[in-house]
Each structure stands twice: as C-alpha cells, then as structure tokens.
Amino acid sequence: MSVLRVGIIGLGMAVAPHAEALLALPGRIEVVAAFSPTASRRQEFSDRYGLPVVDSLQAILSDASIDAVLILTPPSSHLELVEQAARAGKHILLEKPLDISTERAEAVIAAARDAGVKLGIVFQNRFRPASLALAELLSQGRLGDLISASARRDNWRTQSYYDEPGRGTLQRDGGGVLMNQAIHTLDLLLSFAGTPLEVTGYARTSPIHTMETEDLAACVLRFANGAIGTISATTCAYPGLPERIELIGTKGTAVLIGPHLSAQFQDGTSLTVGDPDAGRLADAQIMGFGHQLHEALLSDFAEAIAQDRSPRITGEMALRAHDLIDAILLSSREGRAVTVRDRA
C-alpha cells in the first residue's frame, strides 16, 4: 500500500490522539501540512509533534500531493470545509458530529458523494476489541433475538468547560450532551441493535450548568420487533463513569462497560474481552484516552482509500445517530412518542 499523504485542518482539543496515532504509522501515512488559523496553535502543534504546519487552508487544498484531509474543527464549520476539500479532490476523515444539524449533515455526505471522494467519520470506539467482539457475536446470532437494548453515558463536565465560547451552544456545537458526548455511545448502540422504531424522550438543563442546551437526557426506545430499551446521558455525573451498553437476547446477555465486554449465554458458555478493571475506571478526563483506537481508525481509512472501498464508519452510518438525537429532542419538546427516521 502506498503512503497516504494527508493534511490536518484544525489543531484544537481533538488533534492530540490523531497526531499521536499518525506518528505511530510511519510508512503508511505522512502528514504533509497542518493548519489552524491561530498562529500560537500552529507553533504549539509544531513544537509538540514535529510535524509541518502551514499558515493558510489554501496551502493544503491546493497541494496536489495531498491525498486526504483530517477535519478536526468545531461542528459548525464542517459543511463548508468538507465542500472545499471535496472540490479539491481530497478524501475526508471528519470528526464527529457530521455538523450542527441533520440538514447540514446530509449536505456533508452529499458533497463528498458528488465529488467522488471517501468520507470517514471519527467514531473510534467502534474499533475497541470489545466492540468488535460484540459485533461478531451478534452477527453469529449467539444472543438470539433482541429483546432489550440500553445505553448509559455518564460524563462529568465543569462549568468552566461550558464557559468556553460556543461550548454547548446550538450555533457552534449543534447541541449538548447528546450531540457532543453521548453521540459516541449512540453510534455504538445503533451499530449493534439497529435503529429503534420510536422514542419517548426527555431532555433538560440541570442546575449544575449554565448553558444553552441539555446536559441531561433520557428516553425509552421501542424497536420494530417489540424489543424495548433505554438511553441515559449526562455531563452532570461526577467524577464521570465509563459508558455502558446492555443487550439482552433470547439466548443470552451482553454487557459492554467501556473497553470490557462480558457475555453470558443460556447454553452455559461465556465470553469476556478486555480488562474489567479498565472498564470500571471513571471517565473523568475529557481527553483521557490513548491514541490506539485512532490509530486503528486511521489505518482503516488509509486502507479504504487504497482498496477503493468504504471506510468502516461512513457518513450514512453516522447520520443515524443524528436522526435518533433529533427524535429524542423532538419528543422532549412535544411530550409525545416520536418515530425515528429509518434510512435503511
């Protein structure tokens, strides 16, 4: 496989695991240029990682030797950047969420599709060994028919986090805990259980935070086959807990707690993957994870380009989480059950 030459757009909070992962992939991916409109961020990035920086976006888009770009900017900027990169013929790896609204998210996907470039989305938790093992046992039918599917995302964010300009606003982030923290968990749940038929949801801003959008949300799910479940998400849970996904089937139960999977089957067999102690660690640090999952994500993206296939997480897949969030928030506003859009 030839070396994939990439540019990085956006050098804020999200860049660290990407940069560390890229440095771990010599001979497979080469960073040609990295850009932030803020000179101090460019200098800090260059000093920390020893990777080249440029002082304009155009320097990346006009460089014919660059095959792909990583777009790691705030959600509200995604559509315009994707459109520019797609017009320049660059494949795109895009940080979640797709954009701040479903309409703009659909336009992101259309821009890449119309230009004939690959679009991958940064949902790195799909690459956890425990997540891959759960997907495999589901594909084998070892849980039987699904009767319940539930997820929790209990994060902690201080008020200072939301005091940063744009944090937790509709204009920059597109939403609160659902769009910015729980979306990883929702993507995983949907990848395992499929899209629910309808939701009855509740969302609010707790007394813990002063912010525009929700820091607390919950809903009941109903699936087409009669299965039910729940989702709970918050940034009020001090000091932060690992995400939890629980699937109950007619042949067994599987529980995914962070990077640890435990499955018990009615035939007397069981399966465990990952370190249970790691699964119990509190999720107190905002970026308190390593770069290994990003390394797997980037490897898949590079292979997708080389093999002319879709990345493991496509824009269309990511859009399902947007549809679910839309339904939860609409249900909360209108006080009724809401049908979830199914794009299958």
N, C-alpha and C positions, 0 to 999 in steps of 0.2 A: 504494500500500500504506500503510495507516495505521501510525502509530508504535506499536511494540510496547513496552509498559511492563513492566519487569522488576524483580525483587528478587534480590539476591545473598545466599546463605546460605553462610557460610564465607569467612574473609578470611586464610587462611594462605598457604603457598607457592604454591598453584595459582592464586591470584587475579590475579597480575600480568598475564599475557598476556590474560586475559579483560577486565580493566579497561582495558588499553590498546586492545584491539580495540573495546570498547564506546565509548570516547571517539572512535574513528575512524569511528563510524557515527551521527553526529548526524542527526536527522530520520528515522531508521529504527528505532532502539532507544533508549529512555530509561531510565536507571537511576533508579528511584523511591526505593529504600531498599536498604541493605546491612547485614548483621548478622553479628556474631561475639559469642559470649558473653564474650569478653575485651575489656575496655574499652580497653586500650592498643592492641590491633589495630584497633579501630574508629577510634580517634583517628589512628593512623598511616595508615590507608587514606584517611580523610577529608582529611588534610593532603597526602597524596601525589597523590591523583587529583581532589580537589574534588568528590567525589560524596557524596550524602546517606547518613547512617547512622542506624540505629535501635537501641534497646537491648533489643529483645525479638524473638524469632521470630514471636510472635503479631502484632506490628505489621505484618509482611509478609503473613502468611497471612490476616489479617482485612481487608486493604485491597482492596476490590473493584475498584479501578482497576488493580491489578497483574495482568497477563495471564499471566505466566510467571515461573519462578524458575530461577536457576542454583544448583545444589547442588554446592559445591566443598569439602566436608568429608571427613574420613577415611572410608575404605570401610565401616568397621563401623557408621557412623551412617546410611548411605544408605537402608536399607529404611524405617526409622521416619520419616525426613524426607520421603521420597517418598510414603509413605502419608498424612502430614499435608497435604502440598502437593496431592496428588490429591484428597483430600476437600474441600479449599478451592477446587477447580476450576482450579488453576494448571497450565499446561503446564510441562514439566520438561526442562531440559538438565542432564545428570548427568555429573560427572567419572568417568573410568574408575577402577577396575573397577566393575561394577554393585554388587557388595557382596563380603563376605568368603567366601561360599560359593555354590555353584551353587543350592542350595535357596533361599537368601535372594535371589539374583539373579533367580530365577524369580518370587519373590514381588514384587520390584520391578516387573517387567514386568506382572504380573497387576494390581497396584494401579493403575497408570496406565491399563491397558486397561479395567478395570472402571469407572473414573471417567470414561472417555471423553476423556482428555487426551493430548496428544502427549508422547512420551518420546524425546529425542535423547541420544546418548552422545558424550562428548568423545574421539574418535579423530581428531584434527586432521590427522594425516599422510595421511589419505585425500585431503585437499584440495591436497596438493603438485601442482604442474603435472606433474611426472614421474610421480607415482602415477596421476593422471587419464589421462595419455598411455598408460601401460602397460595400464590397464583398457580403454582404447579399442582398442588394437591386439589385445588378447586377444578382445574382442567381435567384431572383424573377422576373426578366425581367422588372423592373419598369422604366428603361431608354429606353427600346425598343432596336432596332438595333443600334449598334455603328456606328457613322458617323465621329467622331473625337476623338483622344486620344493624349494628350500632357502632357509634364512634364518639370519642371524647377528645377534646383538645383544651387542656387546662394550662394556659400560659400566664406569666406574670410580666406586666409592663408598668414601670413607674410613671408618674405624671410627667416627669421630665422627658420621657420618650415622646409623649404626645405634645409636649410644648415645642418640639422641633417644628419649624414651618412646614405646613402641609400634611403632617402626620395625622392619620385617621380622618382625613377630610375626603369628601366626595370629589373635589376638584383635582386633587393630586393622586390620592390612593384609590379612589373609587369605592371606599367603604371602610369598615372597621375590622373586627376580629375575623369575620367570615372571609373577607376578601384577602386579608393580608397575613393571617396566621393559620386559620383553620383550613384554608384552601388546599394545603398540602394533604391534610387528613381526608378532606372530602374527595380529592382526586384518588387517593388510595382506596377509600371505601367504594367509590363508583367503579374502580377498576376490578374490584373483587365481586361486588354484588350487583352491578348494573344500575341503571337509572330507576329510581322509585317512580311509582305512578303518581303519587300525590304526597304533599306535606301539609302539616299544620304547625306553623312556626310562631315563635315569639322572639323578639329582639328589643334590647333597650340599652341605655347608657346608665351604668351603675353610679352610686355616689362616690366610688373610688376615683373616677377620672372625670375631668372636664374636657370634653371632646365633641366633635360634631356627630360622629357615627357610633355604632354599637360596640360595646366591649363585653356584651353578654348576650348569648343567643342559644336557643334550644328548639328542637322540633321533633315531631313524631313522623315517621315515614311509613308509607304503605306501598308495597310492591304489587305488580300485576298478578303474581302467583299467590297472593294472600299473605306473604311474609310481611312482618312489621319490624320496626326498629326505632332508634332514637339517635339524635345528634345533640351534643352539648359542646359549646365553645366559649371561651372567655379569656381575657387578659387580666383578670382580677384574682387569679388563684396563686397567691404567694406560697412558696417561692417558685412555683412552676412544677408541673408534673409531666411525665412522658405521655405521648398520645396513646390512646387505647382504641383498638378496633376489635370487636367481638362478632363472630359469625357462628350461628347455631344452625345446624342442618339435621336432616332426618337420620344421619349416620354418625354424627359427632359434632364437636365444638372446637373452634379455633380461636385463640386469643393472641393478638399481636400487641405487645406493650413496647413501644419504641422499637429498638432493634432486636427484640426477642419474641419468638413465636413458640407457643405451646398448643398442641393439638391432641385431643383425646378422641378415640373412635370407639364405637359400640362393639366392634369386633375384638376389643381388648388391646389393640395396638395404640401407639402414641408416637408423637414426633415433636422434637424440640430443635430449634435453630437459634443461634445467637447466645449471648451472655445474659442470663437473667439478672445479674447484678447491674449491668449496663441498662437494662430495661427499667430498673427501678430508680435510676438516678433522676433527680429533679431537673427539669428543663429551665433552669434559672437564667442562663446566659443567652442573650439574644442570638449571638453567632457562636454558641459554644459547641461547635461540632468540627470535625476534621474535614479533610478535602477528599477522602476516599470515594465517597458517593459521587461527588462532582467529577472525579477522575473517570469513574465508570460511565457517567452521563456523557462526558466529552469524548470518550473512546467510542461510544455508540454513535454519537453524532458524526465523528470522523469516518467511521465505517459505513454509515448510511450514505454519505456523500460518495465514498469510494466505490460502493457496491450499487449505487443508484437505487436505493430503497428508502422507505420512510424511516425517520428516527423512531425510537421506541415510544416516545411521547410526542404526538403530533398536536397541531393546533386544534384539530377537530376533537381530539380526546380531551384536551384542556377546556374546551368550550362547555363540556358537560358540567363541570364544577360551577361555571358562571350561571348556567341555567338553574342549577339547584339553589345557589345563593339567591338568585332573583326570586325564586318561588318561596323560599323561607321568608325573605323580607316582605314580599307582597302579602303573604299570609298574615304576618305580624301586623302590617298596616291595616289590613281589611278585616281581620278577625275571622277568617274562614279557611277551609281547606283549599289548597291550590294545586292544580295539575302541573306536573313538572314537564317541561318540553322534552320530548324524546327524539333525538336526532339519529337514531339507529336506522 
